[in-house]
Amino acid sequence: MQRSGLLIIISSPSGAGKSTLARRLMEWDPTLRFSVSATTRPPRPGEVEGQHYYFMDRAAFDEMVSQNQMLEHAEVFGNCYGSPRGPVELAMAEGRDTLFDVDWQGGQQIRASALGPHVVSIFILPPSLPELERRLRSRNQDSDEVIARRMLKSRDEISHWAEYDYVLVNDDIEATEADLRAILTAERLRRDRRPALGGFVRKLMEDAA
Amino acid sequence: MQRSGLLIIISSPSGAGKSTLARRLMEWDPTLRFSVSATTRPPRPGEVEGQHYYFMDRAAFDEMVSQNQMLEHAEVFGNCYGSPRGPVELAMAEGRDTLFDVDWQGGQQIRASALGPHVVSIFILPPSLPELERRLRSRNQDSDEVIARRMLKSRDEISHWAEYDYVLVNDDIEATEADLRAILTAERLRRDRRPALGGFVRKLMEDAA
């Protein structure tokens, strides 16, 4: 039965497992679309246009914002980041859901947009902050200073947990993935997500009259 | 993490698979409590007090209603039926969910009660009405007249589908059972169902301060 696509927002502090969970969800359901961000920051080695980001200059970015073509956008350390609206609306029309990996500010903007009623928002908490710091350090890619800054950002991110529809504590990645699947399955079954149900019931009643 | 128990209302026309699905759900999760109705109708052979119904006389039933001890109640063909509130509140306090097999009138009354915010309501549709009639006939226990009356009642029941949070079309009992499990799993993860989350996050932040 045709349904309208959802906007699945997953937020969490860095290191809580969000990227792994998003990847697993998309392996589970290949119809899920990941929202690739647009950015004015230059590509890093290995980053692929349209896969990691849509790279553009400031003028193009500002033009998209002024045309209301960004669902959310922010400036961080002088670079702009945003979620283009077009691909999301296309996916919705096809009955496909879009996955957003955004922080609380992005989440707030998307919820406040015209597509807000189609949003399902999920916050992933780490089991503890020392565990979060351990996970960040085990990546072996950041200096103490960067890790300290990330931990401050994490506390800021966590402080917005109560703005989300669902909150998961990622003690165990398998269990958290199962919970995410259940949330997606259930949200797709909600009556108010399925405009085609009315027609189905009308036909059900007429066929037997 | 301690949570408050939910009131899971499942309604459907007779023959759509509701009883089988309820039984399977309770095998899947033995903490689920089934809400046993109170009734003034006399027990039939084989019916067990406290398992099929709580049997009581009219005076006792009316007393419970007047004490606001029935979450919902109705009179059908001269007999009263109702869902006692006490066991539901006890289960809720223990973080256990209660399953209600009630019709749309019972569903409306429970949603309108003080426990309404804890309700999750699910409507099960048959794939077609001829299929529903076939299922009723295959039981081989009812006269044509009774089946015709049940089909009329079914149409009345189906007409209330749009009052429910979730609507499932029971094409395939295994798939519908999986959907019901996903709904229960997801609803238990909703932030607003888990008053203990605030304390968890507070502790998370303090432990690392």
Interface residues (C-beta under 8 A of the other chain):
Chain A: M1 F123 L125 P126 S128 L129 P130 E133 M151 R155 I158 S159 W161 A162 Y164 D165 Y166 V167 L168 V169 A178 D179 R181 A182 I183 T185 A186 E187 L189 R190 R191 R194 L197 G198 F200 V201 L204 M205 D207 A208
Chain B: M1 F123 L125 P126 S128 L129 P130 E133 M151 R155 I158 S159 W161 A162 Y164 D165 Y166 V167 L168 V169 A178 D179 R181 A182 I183 T185 A186 E187 L189 R190 R191 R194 L197 G198 F200 V201 L204 M205 D207 A208
